[in-house]
Amino acid sequence: MALFRLQIALPDRPGSLGLLASAIGAAGGDIRELVVLKSENGRGFDDITVAVPGSNPTDLIELLSSIGGVEVISINPVE
């Protein structure tokens, strides 16, 4: 498994983070760390470190981006 740090923006409302975590699990990913950065203008901003199967996070990024209101701002490998 490869580790990636994602910066995510999502709607700041109950259940949004749970939906995101469920999608990561459904894609075979494992959340290793989550840091809530801030909340502003109805959006939450989080840094999430995720272990994904293999070395390519493309499927995970596509899945997360398909969730209404979720934006993957950046993704970086963790060494």
MMTF fields as JSON, N, C-alpha, C and O atoms, coordinates in Angstrom:
{
  "mmtfVersion": "1.0.0",
  "mmtfProducer": "UNKNOWN",
  "numBonds": 315,
  "numAtoms": 316,
  "numGroups": 79,
  "numChains": 1,
  "numModels": 1,
  "chainsPerModel": [1],
  "groupsPerChain": [79],
  "chainIdList": ["A"],
  "bondAtomList": [4, 2, 8, 6, 12, 10, 16, 14, 20, 18, 24, 22, 28, 26, 32, 30, 36, 34, 40, 38, 44, 42, 48, 46, 52, 50, 56, 54, 60, 58, 64, 62, 68, 66, 72, 70, 76, 74, 80, 78, 84, 82, 88, 86, 92, 90, 96, 94, 100, 98, 104, 102, 108, 106, 112, 110, 116, 114, 120, 118, 124, 122, 128, 126, 132, 130, 136, 134, 140, 138, 144, 142, 148, 146, 152, 150, 156, 154, 160, 158, 164, 162, 168, 166, 172, 170, 176, 174, 180, 178, 184, 182, 188, 186, 192, 190, 196, 194, 200, 198, 204, 202, 208, 206, 212, 210, 216, 214, 220, 218, 224, 222, 228, 226, 232, 230, 236, 234, 240, 238, 244, 242, 248, 246, 252, 250, 256, 254, 260, 258, 264, 262, 268, 266, 272, 270, 276, 274, 280, 278, 284, 282, 288, 286, 292, 290, 296, 294, 300, 298, 304, 302, 308, 306, 312, 310],
  "bondOrderList": [1, 1, 1, 1, 1, 1, 1, 1, 1, 1, 1, 1, 1, 1, 1, 1, 1, 1, 1, 1, 1, 1, 1, 1, 1, 1, 1, 1, 1, 1, 1, 1, 1, 1, 1, 1, 1, 1, 1, 1, 1, 1, 1, 1, 1, 1, 1, 1, 1, 1, 1, 1, 1, 1, 1, 1, 1, 1, 1, 1, 1, 1, 1, 1, 1, 1, 1, 1, 1, 1, 1, 1, 1, 1, 1, 1, 1, 1],
  "groupList": [{"groupName": "MET", "atomNameList": ["N", "CA", "C", "O"], "elementList": ["N", "C", "C", "O"], "formalChargeList": [0, 0, 0, 0], "bondAtomList": [1, 0, 2, 1, 3, 2], "bondOrderList": [1, 1, 2], "singleLetterCode": "M", "chemCompType": "L-PEPTIDE LINKING"}, {"groupName": "ALA", "atomNameList": ["N", "CA", "C", "O"], "elementList": ["N", "C", "C", "O"], "formalChargeList": [0, 0, 0, 0], "bondAtomList": [1, 0, 2, 1, 3, 2], "bondOrderList": [1, 1, 2], "singleLetterCode": "A", "chemCompType": "L-PEPTIDE LINKING"}, {"groupName": "LEU", "atomNameList": ["N", "CA", "C", "O"], "elementList": ["N", "C", "C", "O"], "formalChargeList": [0, 0, 0, 0], "bondAtomList": [1, 0, 2, 1, 3, 2], "bondOrderList": [1, 1, 2], "singleLetterCode": "L", "chemCompType": "L-PEPTIDE LINKING"}, {"groupName": "PHE", "atomNameList": ["N", "CA", "C", "O"], "elementList": ["N", "C", "C", "O"], "formalChargeList": [0, 0, 0, 0], "bondAtomList": [1, 0, 2, 1, 3, 2], "bondOrderList": [1, 1, 2], "singleLetterCode": "F", "chemCompType": "L-PEPTIDE LINKING"}, {"groupName": "ARG", "atomNameList": ["N", "CA", "C", "O"], "elementList": ["N", "C", "C", "O"], "formalChargeList": [0, 0, 0, 0], "bondAtomList": [1, 0, 2, 1, 3, 2], "bondOrderList": [1, 1, 2], "singleLetterCode": "R", "chemCompType": "L-PEPTIDE LINKING"}, {"groupName": "GLN", "atomNameList": ["N", "CA", "C", "O"], "elementList": ["N", "C", "C", "O"], "formalChargeList": [0, 0, 0, 0], "bondAtomList": [1, 0, 2, 1, 3, 2], "bondOrderList": [1, 1, 2], "singleLetterCode": "Q", "chemCompType": "L-PEPTIDE LINKING"}, {"groupName": "ILE", "atomNameList": ["N", "CA", "C", "O"], "elementList": ["N", "C", "C", "O"], "formalChargeList": [0, 0, 0, 0], "bondAtomList": [1, 0, 2, 1, 3, 2], "bondOrderList": [1, 1, 2], "singleLetterCode": "I", "chemCompType": "L-PEPTIDE LINKING"}, {"groupName": "PRO", "atomNameList": ["N", "CA", "C", "O"], "elementList": ["N", "C", "C", "O"], "formalChargeList": [0, 0, 0, 0], "bondAtomList": [1, 0, 2, 1, 3, 2], "bondOrderList": [1, 1, 2], "singleLetterCode": "P", "chemCompType": "L-PEPTIDE LINKING"}, {"groupName": "ASP", "atomNameList": ["N", "CA", "C", "O"], "elementList": ["N", "C", "C", "O"], "formalChargeList": [0, 0, 0, 0], "bondAtomList": [1, 0, 2, 1, 3, 2], "bondOrderList": [1, 1, 2], "singleLetterCode": "D", "chemCompType": "L-PEPTIDE LINKING"}, {"groupName": "GLY", "atomNameList": ["N", "CA", "C", "O"], "elementList": ["N", "C", "C", "O"], "formalChargeList": [0, 0, 0, 0], "bondAtomList": [1, 0, 2, 1, 3, 2], "bondOrderList": [1, 1, 2], "singleLetterCode": "G", "chemCompType": "PEPTIDE LINKING"}, {"groupName": "SER", "atomNameList": ["N", "CA", "C", "O"], "elementList": ["N", "C", "C", "O"], "formalChargeList": [0, 0, 0, 0], "bondAtomList": [1, 0, 2, 1, 3, 2], "bondOrderList": [1, 1, 2], "singleLetterCode": "S", "chemCompType": "L-PEPTIDE LINKING"}, {"groupName": "GLU", "atomNameList": ["N", "CA", "C", "O"], "elementList": ["N", "C", "C", "O"], "formalChargeList": [0, 0, 0, 0], "bondAtomList": [1, 0, 2, 1, 3, 2], "bondOrderList": [1, 1, 2], "singleLetterCode": "E", "chemCompType": "L-PEPTIDE LINKING"}, {"groupName": "VAL", "atomNameList": ["N", "CA", "C", "O"], "elementList": ["N", "C", "C", "O"], "formalChargeList": [0, 0, 0, 0], "bondAtomList": [1, 0, 2, 1, 3, 2], "bondOrderList": [1, 1, 2], "singleLetterCode": "V", "chemCompType": "L-PEPTIDE LINKING"}, {"groupName": "LYS", "atomNameList": ["N", "CA", "C", "O"], "elementList": ["N", "C", "C", "O"], "formalChargeList": [0, 0, 0, 0], "bondAtomList": [1, 0, 2, 1, 3, 2], "bondOrderList": [1, 1, 2], "singleLetterCode": "K", "chemCompType": "L-PEPTIDE LINKING"}, {"groupName": "ASN", "atomNameList": ["N", "CA", "C", "O"], "elementList": ["N", "C", "C", "O"], "formalChargeList": [0, 0, 0, 0], "bondAtomList": [1, 0, 2, 1, 3, 2], "bondOrderList": [1, 1, 2], "singleLetterCode": "N", "chemCompType": "L-PEPTIDE LINKING"}, {"groupName": "THR", "atomNameList": ["N", "CA", "C", "O"], "elementList": ["N", "C", "C", "O"], "formalChargeList": [0, 0, 0, 0], "bondAtomList": [1, 0, 2, 1, 3, 2], "bondOrderList": [1, 1, 2], "singleLetterCode": "T", "chemCompType": "L-PEPTIDE LINKING"}],
  "groupTypeList": [0, 1, 2, 3, 4, 2, 5, 6, 1, 2, 7, 8, 4, 7, 9, 10, 2, 9, 2, 2, 1, 10, 1, 6, 9, 1, 1, 9, 9, 8, 6, 4, 11, 2, 12, 12, 2, 13, 10, 11, 14, 9, 4, 9, 3, 8, 8, 6, 15, 12, 1, 12, 7, 9, 10, 14, 7, 15, 8, 2, 6, 11, 2, 2, 10, 10, 6, 9, 9, 12, 11, 12, 6, 10, 6, 14, 7, 12, 11],
  "groupIdList": [1, 2, 3, 4, 5, 6, 7, 8, 9, 10, 11, 12, 13, 14, 15, 16, 17, 18, 19, 20, 21, 22, 23, 24, 25, 26, 27, 28, 29, 30, 31, 32, 33, 34, 35, 36, 37, 38, 39, 40, 41, 42, 43, 44, 45, 46, 47, 48, 49, 50, 51, 52, 53, 54, 55, 56, 57, 58, 59, 60, 61, 62, 63, 64, 65, 66, 67, 68, 69, 70, 71, 72, 73, 74, 75, 76, 77, 78, 79],
  "secStructList": [7, 3, 3, 3, 3, 3, 3, 3, 3, 3, 3, 7, 1, 6, 6, 2, 2, 2, 2, 2, 2, 2, 2, 2, 2, 2, 6, 6, 7, 3, 3, 3, 3, 3, 3, 3, 3, 3, 3, 3, 6, 6, 3, 3, 3, 3, 3, 3, 3, 3, 3, 3, 1, 1, 1, 7, 7, 2, 2, 2, 2, 2, 2, 2, 2, 6, 1, 6, 6, 7, 3, 3, 3, 3, 3, 3, 3, 7, 7],
  "xCoordList": [0.846, 0.0, 0.883, 1.964, 0.397, 1.117, 0.352, -0.876, 1.11, 0.513, 0.441, 1.392, -0.7, -0.888, -1.556, -2.402, -1.16, -1.809, -2.704, -2.244, -3.971, -4.96, -5.434, -5.698, -5.541, -6.224, -7.59, -7.705, -8.622, -9.998, -10.833, -10.651, -11.747, -12.782, -14.113, -14.341, -14.982, -16.273, -17.304, -16.947, -18.592, -19.621, -19.496, -19.298, -19.612, -19.507, -20.903, -21.576, -21.314, -22.62, -22.521, -21.649, -23.396, -23.361, -23.403, -24.212, -22.522, -22.484, -21.52, -21.198, -21.045, -20.147, -18.847, -18.396, -18.246, -16.982, -17.195, -16.341, -18.308, -18.629, -18.802, -18.341, -19.464, -19.634, -18.291, -18.048, -17.427, -16.084, -15.292, -14.657, -15.329, -14.603, -15.138, -14.359, -16.443, -17.038, -16.585, -16.319, -16.498, -16.043, -14.585, -14.216, -13.759, -12.354, -12.269, -11.515, -13.031, -13.049, -13.57, -13.028, -14.608, -15.177, -14.168, -14.21, -13.263, -12.236, -11.022, -10.043, -11.087, -9.97, -8.921, -7.868, -9.201, -8.248, -8.391, -9.42, -7.355, -7.319, -6.847, -5.724, -7.692, -7.31, -6.288, -6.545, -5.145, -4.082, -3.999, -3.549, -4.44, -4.422, -5.429, -5.604, -6.087, -7.033, -6.865, -6.905, -6.677, -6.532, -7.557, -7.554, -8.428, -9.387, -8.642, -8.144, -8.569, -7.794, -8.611, -8.187, -9.796, -10.617, -12.008, -12.268, -12.871, -14.22, -14.504, -14.384, -14.885, -15.243, -16.207, -16.102, -17.135, -18.124, -18.863, -19.128, -19.195, -19.959, -19.167, -19.749, -17.84, -16.975, -15.982, -15.482, -15.71, -14.682, -13.455, -13.569, -12.288, -11.028, -10.232, -9.966, -9.855, -9.178, -7.949, -7.913, -6.943, -5.808, -6.037, -6.241, -6.006, -6.241, -5.088, -4.795, -4.438, -3.414, -4.081, -4.679, -3.964, -4.659, -3.679, -2.84, -3.789, -3.061, -3.985, -5.127, -3.482, -4.287, -3.611, -2.384, -4.409, -3.827, -2.974, -3.33, -1.881, -0.996, -0.298, -0.011, -0.028, 0.704, 0.028, 0.595, -1.18, -1.871, -3.193, -4.086, -3.324, -4.545, -5.657, -6.645, -5.523, -6.479, -7.917, -8.819, -8.142, -9.504, -10.099, -11.27, -9.301, -9.776, -10.129, -11.17, -9.287, -9.524, -10.809, -11.606, -11.006, -12.22, -13.461, -14.472, -13.387, -14.517, -14.84, -16.001, -13.824, -14.055, -14.59, -15.457, -14.077, -14.514, -15.954, -16.604, -16.451, -17.825, -18.862, -20.062, -18.398, -19.306, -19.688, -18.819, -20.955, -21.437, -20.806, -20.868, -20.202, -19.629, -18.217, -17.608, -17.672, -16.302, -15.322, -15.527, -14.267, -13.211, -11.871, -11.511, -11.137, -9.773, -8.878, -8.674, -8.348, -7.549, -6.142, -5.591, -5.56, -4.212, -4.019, -4.704, -3.069, -2.689, -1.178, -0.627, -0.519, 0.931, 1.329, 0.767, 2.308, 2.789, 3.478, 4.105, 3.356, 4.033, 5.18, 4.977, 6.37, 7.541, 7.951, 8.919],
  "yCoordList": [-1.188, 0.0, 1.241, 1.257, 2.277, 3.542, 4.585, 4.556, 5.502, 6.572, 7.877, 8.264, 8.546, 9.843, 10.783, 10.376, 12.064, 13.092, 13.902, 14.482, 13.926, 14.643, 15.853, 15.773, 16.976, 18.12, 18.159, 18.202, 18.144, 18.006, 19.186, 19.667, 19.642, 20.592, 19.858, 19.154, 20.029, 19.361, 20.221, 21.102, 19.97, 20.753, 20.6, 19.496, 21.705, 21.69, 21.454, 22.376, 20.171, 19.795, 18.37, 17.606, 18.014, 16.681, 15.576, 15.614, 14.608, 13.445, 13.539, 12.517, 14.738, 14.886, 14.124, 13.429, 14.249, 13.558, 12.046, 11.291, 11.594, 10.17, 9.595, 8.488, 10.341, 9.902, 9.79, 8.838, 10.753, 10.741, 9.534, 8.836, 9.288, 8.146, 6.821, 5.907, 6.709, 5.491, 5.265, 4.13, 6.337, 6.226, 5.778, 4.976, 6.295, 5.882, 4.391, 3.668, 3.929, 2.506, 1.653, 0.579, 2.11, 1.361, 1.214, 0.241, 2.18, 2.131, 1.31, 1.207, 0.723, -0.08, 0.714, 0.182, 1.996, 2.851, 2.739, 2.295, 3.144, 3.115, 4.477, 4.89, 5.17, 6.478, 6.273, 5.555, 6.901, 6.799, 8.032, 7.954, 9.177, 10.412, 11.379, 11.428, 12.145, 13.157, 14.396, 14.33, 15.523, 16.797, 17.761, 18.044, 18.259, 19.28, 20.61, 21.045, 21.251, 22.485, 23.718, 24.547, 23.827, 25.016, 24.803, 23.852, 25.712, 25.762, 27.215, 28.097, 27.45, 28.818, 28.801, 27.973, 29.724, 29.869, 28.57, 28.267, 27.803, 26.576, 25.402, 24.397, 25.515, 24.438, 24.057, 24.911, 22.762, 22.269, 21.913, 21.458, 22.117, 21.808, 20.864, 21.162, 19.717, 18.671, 18.166, 18.158, 17.744, 16.981, 15.54, 15.262, 14.622, 13.213, 12.405, 12.505, 11.607, 10.685, 9.334, 8.791, 8.794, 7.574, 6.572, 6.926, 5.319, 4.217, 3.628, 3.275, 3.521, 2.974, 1.73, 1.63, 0.778, -0.411, -0.012, 0.908, -0.686, -0.377, 0.95, 1.349, 1.63, 2.892, 4.034, 5.121, 3.799, 4.803, 5.188, 4.35, 6.449, 6.877, 7.367, 7.922, 7.178, 7.739, 7.315, 8.153, 6.022, 5.549, 6.221, 6.602, 6.365, 7.01, 8.469, 8.944, 9.174, 10.587, 10.753, 11.651, 9.883, 9.959, 9.704, 10.388, 8.726, 8.417, 9.586, 9.973, 10.143, 11.256, 12.479, 13.188, 12.722, 13.879, 13.73, 14.721, 12.498, 12.275, 12.511, 12.555, 12.664, 12.94, 14.413, 15.281, 14.688, 16.064, 16.989, 16.733, 18.06, 19.07, 18.8, 19.656, 17.616, 17.279, 17.714, 17.439, 18.387, 18.81, 18.316, 18.583, 17.596, 17.192, 18.344, 18.553, 19.086, 20.262, 19.866, 20.413, 18.903, 18.448, 17.021, 16.562, 16.341, 14.996, 14.879, 15.207, 14.406, 14.27, 12.95, 12.552, 12.261, 11.024, 11.321, 12.368, 10.391, 10.499, 9.502, 8.31, 9.993, 9.111, 8.659, 7.912],
  "zCoordList": [0.0, 0.0, 0.0, 0.589, -0.674, -0.739, 0.079, 0.164, 0.674, 1.483, 0.701, 0.023, 0.807, 0.171, 1.156, 1.953, 1.087, 1.892, 0.96, -0.024, 1.29, 0.492, 1.26, 2.46, 0.572, 1.158, 0.5, -0.725, 1.331, 0.878, 1.369, 2.488, 0.519, 0.931, 0.786, -0.198, 1.768, 1.728, 2.44, 3.221, 2.173, 2.854, 4.37, 4.877, 5.075, 6.538, 7.116, 7.576, 7.073, 7.612, 8.164, 7.749, 9.081, 9.678, 8.612, 7.684, 8.771, 7.891, 6.727, 6.121, 6.391, 5.235, 5.422, 4.512, 6.591, 6.834, 6.89, 6.425, 7.446, 7.49, 6.096, 5.819, 5.215, 3.832, 3.133, 2.391, 3.369, 2.786, 3.286, 2.496, 4.593, 5.171, 4.625, 4.352, 4.467, 3.912, 2.471, 2.074, 1.692, 0.301, 0.237, -0.62, 1.145, 1.182, 1.485, 0.834, 2.462, 2.802, 1.654, 1.393, 0.967, -0.158, -1.294, -2.048, -1.412, -2.449, -2.015, -2.754, -0.81, -0.32, 0.423, 0.776, 0.665, 1.361, 2.871, 3.382, 3.566, 5.023, 5.519, 5.227, 6.26, 6.799, 7.913, 8.879, 7.77, 8.775, 9.667, 10.81, 9.131, 9.922, 9.312, 8.094, 10.177, 9.717, 10.578, 11.806, 9.912, 10.619, 10.044, 8.846, 10.901, 10.494, 10.505, 11.544, 9.341, 9.227, 9.589, 10.394, 8.977, 9.242, 8.661, 7.924, 9.017, 8.472, 8.144, 8.994, 6.888, 6.515, 5.337, 4.432, 5.373, 4.3, 3.985, 2.822, 5.031, 4.835, 4.296, 3.887, 4.289, 3.791, 4.887, 5.618, 4.983, 5.88, 5.067, 3.929, 5.641, 4.971, 5.861, 7.025, 5.295, 6.056, 5.309, 4.079, 6.072, 5.544, 5.967, 7.148, 5.009, 5.3, 4.712, 3.52, 5.553, 5.074, 4.899, 5.828, 3.674, 3.301, 2.712, 1.884, 3.143, 2.509, 1.453, 1.745, 0.22, -0.872, -1.434, -1.42, -1.932, -2.551, -3.761, -4.497, -3.957, -5.087, -4.879, -3.75, -5.986, -5.888, -6.643, -6.754, -7.164, -7.963, -7.29, -7.161, -6.862, -6.165, -7.092, -6.612, -8.402, -9.354, -9.077, -9.081, -8.835, -8.577, -7.341, -7.344, -6.292, -5.071, -5.342, -4.89, -6.063, -6.353, -7.166, -6.896, -8.161, -8.979, -8.13, -8.284, -7.238, -6.372, -5.445, -5.314, -4.808, -3.882, -4.619, -4.107, -5.813, -6.593, -7.078, -7.409, -7.119, -7.572, -6.471, -6.743, -5.231, -4.112, -4.172, -4.253, -4.132, -4.229, -3.205, -2.003, -3.684, -2.808, -2.346, -1.704, -2.659, -2.237, -3.316, -4.499, -2.907, -3.828, -3.297, -2.15, -4.138, -3.793, -4.242, -5.438, -3.276, -3.575, -3.992, -4.948, -3.265, -3.614, -3.109, -2.196, -3.73, -3.299, -3.465, -4.515, -2.41, -2.425, -1.794, -0.774, -2.4, -1.788, -0.464, -0.301, 0.479, 1.767, 1.744, 1.513, 1.981, 1.938, 3.306, 3.445]
}
